Amino acid sequence: MRGVETVLFLVVVATVVATFANRLRVPAPSLLVVAGVVVGLLPGVPAITVTPDIVSLVVLPPLLFAAGEELPWRDLRAVWKPTAVLAVGLVLVSAAVVGVVVFALTPLPVGMAFVLGAVLASTDPVAVTALARRLSLPPRVQALVQAESLFNDATSLLLFRVALSLAVAAGSVSWGRTAVEFVLLAGGGLLVGGVVALGAFLVRRRTEDPVLETVVALVTPYAAYVLAESVHASGVTAVVVASIVLGTQTERVTSPRIRLQLTAVYGTVVFLLESVVFGLIGLQLPELVRALAGTQSNWPLEALAIAGTLLVVRLLWVFPLSAALQRRRGVRPTWRVPAVVSWAGARGVVPLAAALSIPLTTGSGELLPHRDLVLLLTTSVIVITLVVQGFTLAPLVRRTGIAVAPDDIRQEYGSARERLARTALAHLDEIAGSESAPEFVIEQLRRSWAARLDRVSVSGPEEAESSTTADAYRRLRRELLRVEGLELTRLYESGAVSDATRRRIQRMLDLEDAGLGEDDS
């Protein structure tokens, strides 16, 4: 099966899987991995080989960029201390413990054992964001699990490079050189990400063409990644920094119309790339198993032991850290939040990219032994975490009771809309007092915003009635927009309007429909 055919096949499968995932209320990445494994086991399916460039250069940057943009700067500042402890301390401990377990249980030599430990030491931002996207976690908990997965790459990558130099080049560890390399990886990534974000900001702020701005937005993560890697810095860190910086400047960079387009385009890109990469992870596993058939029969137990070790280490690290932070704030420690944070540590695309980047030969030119086993165990642990933790994370969140209640979300939304409407009416009164606009225009806008205030008001005993009225208003207005759309089609088909006019009016109708929000039914 050629590359293009494989990608198209994965997109078709992903579309079907995503439909069932929505109906079953399960995370699509977990279901995609299962579907990939099932398809890979079918007879006649050709071998699937994933190259490092496909994962690290084509797929990873835009997915990281999308994940970083979803991380609010305000919440990130609130959780930076536990994030730093998890992104550095937990990664170091996880790599060391997993390396010891792998050396004790598998035929891997000590060097390759610690290479595998470094590969699997960090959680994956793409997987964590994809799994947590539909969960109504409290803002700080959501920010913590996402921030940890975004910023622990530099530590994991440094350990990976050190372990790889020992295993492949038979080099020695220089702590001074290691410190310099860490500064280059993390600091260089921060610097490159900031520079790329500044450049993208300046270009997009001066661009009014939606197509050009969309192209700039799509190219930005690739530019950050390639530029950082070219100076031997962390490409992942550069992409994350650029996305977070630009995410805080969204309202200053783009217009509402362009933001609508960018949201639609990036949503499509993220869906396609996640479909391909999680499907490839599942498809690759059966082929790796066939390649080692007859030589490594204990790999399932070894993979389970490694996944279990990662989870146990994470539990033993997160629970004491959470208890210490809660005691410092004068709060009685509970098990609910640390349980969710511990269980949200899935592995995914970044560990796979690291494992694929392991060279085929040693420094002397000989084939690197046990590389296939490292790749098999890495892929197996990724599949285990995505399936086991992915399918059980939502039930765990419901069991802990930390999820934000839907009624609270609606209350917050309604209260905010009410405040906005009242602020707009007050500003309209100021304009009327200054006589800087025609009176009939002001009255028309006042009636429109007063009606909006009536629709979004959630205070008082009439809340249920107000909600029903708002639903009726949306349904009726959508019905009127639909009638207008049908008449527009009739005018176009009769030759009364041109295609350009039809498209312009249809977009205006679509924007108005999108502005009505979602029906509660």
C-alpha positions, 0 to 999 in steps of 0.5 A, a space after each residue: 500500500 503506497 503512502 498516499 493510499 495509506 493516508 486516504 484510508 486512515 482518513 476514511 477510517 478516522 471519519 467513521 471511527 470519530 462518528 462512533 466515538 461521538 455516539 459512544 462518548 469515548 475518545 477518538 484517539 483511543 478508538 483509532 488506535 484500536 481500529 489501527 491494530 485490528 486493521 493491521 491484524 487482517 490478512 493481506 494488509 501490507 506492511 506499514 513502515 513509519 519514518 521519523 520525518 513523517 512523525 516529527 516534521 510533518 505531523 508533530 508541529 501543527 498538533 503541538 501548536 494547536 495544543 499550545 494554543 488551547 493552554 490559557 496563559 492565566 491558568 499556566 501562570 497559576 500552575 507553573 510551580 507544580 508543572 516545573 516539578 512534574 516536567 523535570 523531577 518526574 521525568 528524571 525519576 520515571 526514566 531512571 526507574 523504567 530503565 532499571 525495570 527494563 534492564 531487569 526484565 528484558 534482554 536489552 543492555 543497560 544502555 538501550 534500557 535507559 534509552 527506552 526509559 528516556 523515550 517513555 519518561 514524558 507524557 505526550 501533549 498531543 495524546 493528553 490534549 486529545 483525551 482531555 478535550 471533551 472532559 469538563 475538568 476544572 481550569 487549573 487541573 486542565 492547565 496542569 496536565 496540558 502544561 506538564 505534557 507540553 514542557 517536559 519534552 526538553 528534560 526527556 529529550 536531554 535524557 534521550 540524547 545522553 542515553 543514546 550517546 552512551 548506547 550508540 557512540 559508547 561515549 561518556 557523560 560530562 555533566 558540564 556538557 550535559 548542563 550546556 546541552 540542556 540550556 541549549 535545548 530548553 533555552 534555545 527552544 524558548 528563544 526560537 519560539 519567541 522570535 518566530 512568534 514575534 515574526 508571525 505576529 508582525 506579519 499577521 497583524 499587517 495582513 488582511 487577506 484571509 488566505 494569506 493569514 491562514 497560510 502564515 498560521 499553518 507555516 508558523 509551527 513548521 518554521 519554529 520546529 525547523 529553525 530550532 532543530 537547525 540550531 540544535 535546540 528543542 523543536 518541540 519547545 519552540 513550537 509550544 512557546 510560539 503557540 502559547 505566545 500567539 494564543 495570548 494575542 489572538 484578538 490583536 492579530 486577527 479579525 473576527 472573520 479571519 478567526 472563524 476561518 482559521 478555527 475551521 481550517 485548523 480544526 480540519 488539519 488537527 482532525 486529519 493529522 490526529 487521524 493519521 498518526 493515531 491510526 499509524 500507531 495502531 497499524 504499526 504494532 502488528 508489523 513490529 510483532 511480526 518482525 520479532 516473531 519467534 525471538 521475543 515472545 515475552 514482549 506483551 508482559 514486558 510492555 505491561 510491566 513498563 506501562 504499570 511502572 510508569 503509572 506507579 511512579 507517577 502515582 507515587 510522585 503526584 500524590 505527595 506533591 499534591 498533598 504538600 501543595 494543598 497543605 501549604 494552602 491550608 486545604 485538607 489533602 484529597 485523592 480526587 485531583 491527584 488521581 485524575 492528574 496521575 491517570 492523565 499521563 498518556 504517551 503518544 506521538 512525541 515518544 514515538 518520534 523519539 523512538 523512530 529517531 534512534 539510528 540504525 547503526 552504532 558509531 562503528 558502523 555496525 547495526 544497532 542491536 535491539 533497536 526493533 525491540 525498543 520500537 516494539 516496546 515503545 509502540 506497545 506502551 503507547 497503545 496500552 496507555 491510549 487504550 486503558 487510560 483513554 477509555 477509563 479517564 472520563 469515568 474516573 473524572 465522573 467518579 471523582 466528581 471534580 468535573 465542572 457541572 453543566 449547570 455551572 458552565 451554563 450559568 457562567 456563560 449566561 452571566 458573562 453574556 448578560 454583563 456584556 450586553 449591559 456594558 454595551 447598553 451603557 456605552 450606547 447611552 454614552 453615545 446618545 448623550 454625546 449626540 455623535 450618532 443619529 437617534 434612530 440608529 441608537 434606538 434601533 441598536 438599543 432595542 436589539 441589545 435590550 432583546 439580547 439582554 432579555 434572551 441571555 438573562 439568567 437571574 431571577 425566578 424566570 430563568 427556565 422561561 427565559 431559557 425556553 424563550 431563547 431556544 424559541 428565538 434561535 429556532 425561529 431565527 434559524 428558520 428565517 435564515 433558512 428561508 432566506 437561503 432557499 430564496 437566495 438559491 432560487 434567485 441564483 438558479 433563475 439568473 437574478 444574481 451572480 455566483 459571486 453575489 450568492 457566495 457573499 450573501 451566503 457567507 453572511 447568512 452562515 456567519 449570522 447563523 453561527 452567531 446564534 450559538 448552539 441549540 440546547 435541545 
